Amino acid sequence: YQKHPHRTSEAAVQIEDDRTGMNVETLRRAFLDNLYYIQGKDLQLATPYDLYMALSYTVRDRLLQRWLHTQEVYLQQDVRSVCYLSAEYLLGRQLGNALINVGLYEQARAFLKEMNLDLRDLMEQEIEPGLGNGGLGRLAACFMDSLASLEIPAIGYGIRYEFGIFAQSIRDGWQVEQPDRWLRYGNPWEIPRPEYLVEVKFGGHTEGYIDPAGQYRVSWVNDRSVLGTPYDYPVPGYRNDTVNTLRLWSARATEDFNFQVFDSGDFARAVADKTYSENITKVLYPNDNTYQGRELRLEQQYFFVSCSLQDIIRRYLSYHSDFESFADKVTLQINDTHPSIGIAELMRLLVDEYLVGWDKAWQITRRVFAYTNHTLLSEALERWPVALFGNLLPRHLEIIYEINRRFLDEVRERFPEDEGRIARLSLIQEGSQKQVRMANLACVGSHAINGVAQLHTELLKKDVLADFYALWPEKFTNVTNGVTPRRFLLLSNPKLALLLSERIGQDWLKDLDQIGRIESLVADPAFRSAWQQIKDDNKRDLAEYILQFNQIEVDPDSLFDIQVKRFHEYKRQLLLAFFIVTLYNRLKRQPDLEIVPRTFIFGGKSAPGYAMAKLIIKFINSVARVVNSDPQVSRHLKVVFLANYNVSLAQRIYPACDLSEQISTAGKEASGTSNMKFALNGALTIGTLDGANIEIREKVGPDNFFLFGLTAQQVYDLKARGYNPRDYYDSNAELREVVDRISAGGFSGGDTNLFRPLLDSLLYRDDYLVFADYQAYIDCQEQVSQAFRDRERWLTMSILNSARMGYFSSDRSIREYSRNIWQSEPVPVEPESPAIRPA
Ligand code: HBZ
């Protein structure tokens, strides 16, 4: 190939050269150039990973210009920006998304094809950044995509974990964790910005002093500090010229090693201290919806929040001389309570470092912060032991006590002599081990508090945050979650996306309500058969994946019945497992029984320390083994556990699903978001009245949704009356048969102990009402089977599900946040030069 004469010059970025050009020929040249000059390979020597890297750099070059330009526009116009603070971003692979958003997907495919290369194969090379656990982290990623696509000035702040969510493999049916070394082969999607380094203090004590003006002030004398280096990730909007920034912080030691210790001769300790500091951003805590009061976790939270706030203030002060307009230029959304220490940190920065008076500082703080809650499980609420907190952040503890003193004075005035209320609202939980309640801090320090689905917000008001609701009802709003149709339809289900675009144009990608226009095609035979064909193709693709990774042959014509999500008792993977065992029992009793063939597919990780969840994984794999190896049964049923469920695997699974399992105990799942992605891709849902299921059912219509189970109110009442799971066991023969077969070792090679903890927890507690909902679920699954027998009816329901999912775009969620919480407006970025637009 021909080498072009110069790579860049001052003028070069203005004209179409090999770094900015969008036509197929310049792309091809740039790709080969990057392969040669960055990977140091030619086409003969290149591995698939080299090719992936070369293509990624080619796209990145084309993003950079828009990225810089967007930031210039934001600075020039002194825009109001949304700062999204989140300890997690579950981004998924970047290459395909970048190609699509910048408008180069087809060009890239074309020039690669000419070279006999397959774009999808290159995309598969990317190790996904798994910097999150589940729904909360994925929501942050969808929101970043929507903010850029809606042209809203925004920056995401978070942590650049060196190890993301662990890789899961299954050995002998058990989950085994391996470290996620995602950065091992380099990362073309980040740009380190060592010039924006910040220092974060830890430990020590505070000292009072009188300043020259005679004012009493406090200074924090820390005993150690750590440096934060930002790594910037481009966040391109869909087919516009906006590129926002995701800024992730990485910890570095302040000195390469501790010279004092070094001088005293203890080399090993000098280096170990350095490692200690750098441990802060080493690894993502792998818990979701459970809280573990580890000091390192609080260090992570404070580290990234302090880095981010210092960065926000630095940027603000480069254009302003005081804090008068800070709250007009900045809004801070905190993704659950993980960044809520930011409320105390902003107070500290304003009061101690910038000498703003307390009242003024508090006014600013409350105006900028807004808090999203993601859980109804009280065991998941963050609470830090006061002693641990005070050792790590002595000044912040003082500030929290001061906030609390003023806050409780206010409460006493409004509710005199209501000590119970005071105790519940206090930022400090009294008792033998005093604790700082981060949710209370978040409520007091924010002007807005939101839940993530209607039911969730109502339950926050009624239950979890009821005392705060009584105090400030005006602070509470609901913003129902959404998902990005770019990644979860266009990228993950290209055939369906093409069919949509052929029939209704491409507007649905920017305005998902437009997908409703396919409803008029529901009776169109050509459209129907194309829809069916695509679903069949997608199922066949997944069947191939299953054969390759699980060595299980599944029938693409069977009903693909799928539950993929984190393993948690409240999500009730056990309920589906019990249904499978029920079918197994029926087939054993009556071998000639005609049942609708099903392929059950599970996927998901368990927190490594969550023994019950791990045992449930083992149980499902044990059921799979027995079912799949029994010829009588496996003619009708297959059970598959797909290891290492992550965003990339999710993108393969959603398009291939017939039935989406959303079966949490009512009142426990805040929203759920996979429920939306499945339905968008034409799956029907079997689900409880929980989280966003309720709104999905309302939108798709009750006839197109398989509803079962107790309502949140009924769950509450049943527990209040005294729930006895044993009664269900005693009175339900099929349930008893399931339990007895497990108990007798039917899925553990005769071992009657293995699954004992699982059965005991059901028989004696059953916190999540598996037994109480069992019969309703089994009956509902029978309706599913009946519906699936009538393929035409099922097809209609499938189309209607997709057609009616417009509401669940994360674009709609972000518009609601913008209007109701952030008061932020789009700032369109015009293309810098027509030459750099896609052909
Ligand atoms: O947030 C999830 C909710 O369970 C789900 O219902 C909701 O749809 C989603 C988005 O709003 N919550 C989480 O994913 N939570 C966590 O991952 C988590 C991680 C670390 C923690 C606590 C929770 O310390």
Residues whose N, C-alpha, C, O or C-beta is under 5 A from the ligand:
A	BS01	HBZ	N133 G134 G135 L136 G137 L139 N287 D288 N289 T290 H374 V452 E669 A670 S671 G672 T673
